[in-house]
Amino acid sequence: MRITLRQVEIFVAVAEFGHFGRAAEALHISQPTVSQEVTRLERALEVALLDRSGRSATLTLAGEAMAAEGKKLLAHATQVVLDVKLHEPSRLRTVRVVASPSIVNRLLPAVISKAEQSLASTRIEDILVDTGGVSAHLVAEQADVGLGRFLDTVDGYSVEVLAEEQVFVAISRKHPLADAAHLELPELGDLPLLLWPREQNPAYFDYLLEICTSRGLGPLLLVSPPRIVGSRLYLLSESRAFSLVSAALIGHLPEDLVAIPLARPATLPLEMQWRTSDGRPQLAALRALIRDVASAG
């Protein structure tokens, strides 16, 4: 039995559109070519995939199975090509790291600094994305390592918690509680909590809210653009809101803000994600370096 990926691709298109002509248009080939390749596929498989008795291309039971398995086969073939391309000379010398904003502040600079010494033959290309965008960008752009919080579960990718970082309250230096050694969240009263939109990272968003509610504060919410440390910082500076930030932001907040620890501590996970099947030695070495830097705090 001999079938080709092109035959599978054409048949899957016919199955999706239910029409030879529309499948041909989508694939930029002629309708006779579509018909011929589907017929060849049926002959190779020795089973009818389409019921041609009507005006449309109706799938047989075998056709439904072939359409479902064909999609998997095409996806796997695409992944094979992408995995092989990871071994191009340029990719062997470069590691692409996707990171959320707070990671870029402290962990990633430390990693790159140490890598210049211990992994001198490897160039690190850092890619900054908004909160919640690490996993999607890691997969879509065939990057190599993702660093962030509450990363998505993705088939074929591993996730590891590198560290648990302490949570701080970020408020204006003008706020009456700015000199406190630590804070009970209810002390903030009706001061709103400034957060990015929930759809960016629901798990992260809900976790921060749970920190508040579990400590007796049901905060009003102010929704900011994708990054808290950005155009809405004035809301914190003017004591019109507070935010919850990780220890990674300490030292990177504007001078008119202070970061105060919670009276009852909470932590945020710092996570690393990578393609499980990627066995390139320089990538394993970089992951080990990232672990060392993260554990050192």
C-alpha positions in Angstrom: 0.0 0.0 0.0 1.4 3.4 -1.0 -0.2 6.6 0.0 1.3 10.1 0.0 0.9 13.0 2.4 -0.4 15.1 -0.5 -3.2 12.6 -1.0 -4.1 12.8 2.7 -4.0 16.6 2.6 -6.3 16.7 -0.4 -8.7 14.2 1.1 -8.8 16.0 4.5 -9.6 19.2 2.6 -12.5 17.5 0.7 -13.8 16.1 4.0 -13.7 19.6 5.6 -15.4 21.4 2.7 -17.7 18.6 1.6 -17.0 19.7 -1.9 -14.3 18.9 -4.5 -14.4 22.4 -6.0 -14.0 24.3 -2.7 -11.2 21.9 -1.6 -9.4 22.6 -4.9 -9.7 26.4 -4.4 -8.4 26.2 -0.9 -5.4 24.1 -2.0 -4.8 26.2 -5.2 -5.0 23.2 -7.5 -7.5 22.1 -10.1 -10.7 20.2 -9.3 -9.7 17.2 -11.6 -6.5 16.9 -9.6 -8.4 16.7 -6.4 -10.7 14.0 -7.8 -7.8 12.0 -9.2 -5.8 12.0 -5.9 -8.8 11.0 -3.8 -9.5 8.2 -6.2 -5.8 7.1 -6.0 -6.0 7.2 -2.2 -9.2 5.0 -2.2 -7.5 2.5 -4.5 -4.4 2.3 -2.3 -6.6 1.8 0.8 -9.0 -0.6 -1.1 -12.0 1.1 0.5 -14.5 3.8 -0.5 -14.0 7.0 1.4 -16.7 9.1 -0.2 -20.3 8.4 -1.2 -20.5 10.0 -4.7 -24.2 9.2 -5.3 -25.3 12.8 -4.4 -24.2 16.2 -5.5 -21.9 16.7 -2.5 -18.9 14.6 -1.3 -20.4 12.7 1.6 -18.0 10.7 3.9 -18.5 7.0 4.3 -17.7 5.5 7.7 -14.2 4.7 6.4 -14.0 8.2 5.2 -14.8 9.7 8.6 -12.1 7.5 10.1 -9.6 8.6 7.4 -10.4 12.3 7.9 -9.8 12.1 11.6 -6.6 10.0 11.3 -5.5 12.1 8.4 -5.6 15.3 10.4 -3.4 13.6 13.0 -1.0 12.4 10.4 -0.7 15.8 8.8 -0.1 17.4 12.2 2.5 14.9 13.1 4.3 15.3 9.8 4.4 19.1 10.4 5.8 18.5 13.8 8.5 16.1 12.4 9.7 18.8 10.0 9.8 21.5 12.8 11.7 19.1 15.1 14.2 18.3 12.4 14.7 22.0 11.6 15.8 22.5 15.2 19.0 20.9 14.2 19.8 23.4 11.5 23.3 25.0 12.3 21.7 28.4 13.2 19.3 26.8 15.6 22.1 24.7 17.2 23.8 27.9 18.2 20.7 29.8 19.3 18.3 29.2 22.1 15.1 31.2 22.0 13.7 32.0 25.5 10.1 33.4 25.9 9.6 35.2 29.2 6.8 37.2 30.9 7.6 40.7 32.2 8.7 40.0 35.8 11.1 37.2 34.5 12.9 39.7 32.3 13.5 42.0 35.3 15.7 39.7 37.3 16.0 36.0 36.4 16.7 36.3 32.7 19.4 38.9 32.9 21.2 36.7 35.5 20.8 33.7 33.3 22.2 35.5 30.2 25.1 36.9 32.2 26.2 33.4 33.5 25.5 31.8 30.1 28.0 34.2 28.5 30.7 32.5 30.7 29.6 28.9 30.8 27.7 28.5 27.5 29.8 30.9 25.4 29.0 29.0 22.1 25.2 29.4 22.6 23.4 32.7 21.8 20.3 33.4 23.9 17.5 35.2 22.1 15.1 36.6 24.6 11.4 37.2 23.6 9.3 39.3 26.0 5.5 38.5 26.0 2.7 39.7 28.1 1.5 37.8 31.2 -0.3 34.7 30.1 1.3 34.6 26.6 4.4 32.4 27.3 3.0 29.0 26.5 1.2 30.0 23.3 4.2 31.9 22.0 6.6 29.1 22.9 4.5 26.7 20.7 3.5 29.0 17.9 7.0 30.4 17.3 8.9 27.1 17.9 10.9 28.7 20.7 12.9 26.6 23.1 12.3 27.6 26.7 9.4 29.4 28.3 9.6 31.2 31.7 6.6 32.5 33.5 3.8 31.8 36.0 0.8 29.5 35.7 1.9 28.2 32.3 -0.5 26.3 30.2 -0.6 22.6 29.9 0.5 21.7 26.3 0.8 18.2 24.8 4.5 17.4 24.2 5.8 20.1 26.6 7.1 19.7 30.1 6.5 22.2 32.9 8.7 22.5 36.0 8.3 24.8 39.0 11.7 26.4 39.6 11.0 28.4 42.7 8.2 29.9 44.8 8.6 33.7 45.1 7.2 35.8 47.8 4.3 38.1 47.1 4.4 41.8 48.0 1.9 44.6 48.1 2.8 47.5 45.8 1.5 50.9 46.9 2.4 54.5 46.7 5.0 56.0 49.0 2.3 58.6 49.9 -0.1 56.0 51.2 -0.5 56.0 55.1 0.7 52.4 55.2 3.8 52.9 53.1 6.1 52.6 56.1 4.6 49.4 57.5 6.9 46.4 58.0 4.1 44.2 56.7 0.5 44.4 55.7 -2.8 42.7 56.5 -4.7 43.1 53.3 -8.0 44.3 55.0 -6.0 47.4 56.2 -6.2 48.6 52.6 -9.9 49.1 53.0 -11.7 49.9 49.7 -8.5 50.6 47.8 -8.9 48.8 44.4 -6.7 46.1 43.2 -5.0 46.8 39.8 -4.7 43.7 37.6 -4.4 42.9 33.9 -7.5 41.4 32.3 -8.5 37.9 33.5 -8.5 36.4 30.0 -4.8 36.8 29.8 -4.2 34.2 32.4 -7.3 33.0 34.3 -5.4 30.7 36.8 -2.9 33.5 37.7 -5.7 36.1 38.0 -7.8 33.8 40.2 -4.9 33.0 42.4 -4.2 36.6 43.2 -7.8 37.2 44.0 -7.8 34.2 46.2 -4.9 35.6 48.1 -7.0 38.6 48.9 -10.2 36.8 49.8 -8.5 34.2 51.9 -7.1 37.1 54.0 -10.4 38.9 54.5 -10.3 41.4 51.6 -12.8 41.3 48.7 -11.2 44.0 46.6 -12.7 46.2 44.0 -10.9 45.6 40.7 -9.3 48.0 38.2 -8.4 46.3 35.0 -5.2 47.6 33.3 -3.6 47.0 29.9 -1.6 43.8 29.6 1.3 45.0 31.8 0.8 46.4 35.3 4.2 48.0 35.1 3.2 50.3 32.3 0.8 53.0 31.4 -1.4 52.5 34.5 1.3 52.8 37.1 0.1 56.3 37.9 -2.9 54.6 39.6 -0.5 53.1 42.1 1.6 56.2 42.4 -1.4 58.3 43.2 -2.7 55.9 45.9 -5.7 55.1 43.7 -5.0 51.4 43.7 -2.6 48.7 45.0 -1.2 45.7 43.2 0.2 42.3 44.2 3.7 41.6 42.8 6.4 39.0 43.0 9.8 39.4 44.6 11.2 39.6 41.1 9.9 43.1 40.8 11.6 44.4 43.9 14.1 46.9 42.8 12.4 47.5 39.5 9.4 49.5 40.7 9.4 53.3 40.3 10.8 55.3 43.2 7.4 56.5 44.1 6.2 53.0 44.9 7.1 50.7 47.8 6.7 46.9 48.1 5.5 45.6 51.5 5.4 41.9 52.5 2.1 40.4 53.5 1.7 39.7 57.2 0.6 36.2 56.3 3.0 35.3 53.4 2.0 34.1 50.0 4.1 32.9 47.1 3.9 32.8 43.3 5.4 29.9 41.3 8.2 30.6 38.9 7.9 28.0 36.1 9.9 26.7 33.1 8.5 25.0 30.1 10.1 23.3 27.1 9.5 20.7 24.4 9.8 17.3 26.1 11.4 15.6 23.0 14.1 18.2 22.5 17.3 16.5 23.3 19.8 19.2 22.1 22.6 19.2 24.6 22.9 23.0 24.7 19.3 23.3 25.7 19.7 20.8 28.5 22.7 22.8 29.7 20.7 26.0 29.6 17.8 24.5 31.6 20.3 23.3 34.2 21.7 26.8 34.4 18.3 28.4 34.7 17.5 26.0 37.6 20.7 27.0 39.4 20.1 30.7 39.0 16.5 30.4 40.1 17.3 28.3 43.2 20.0 30.8 44.2 17.2 33.4 44.4 
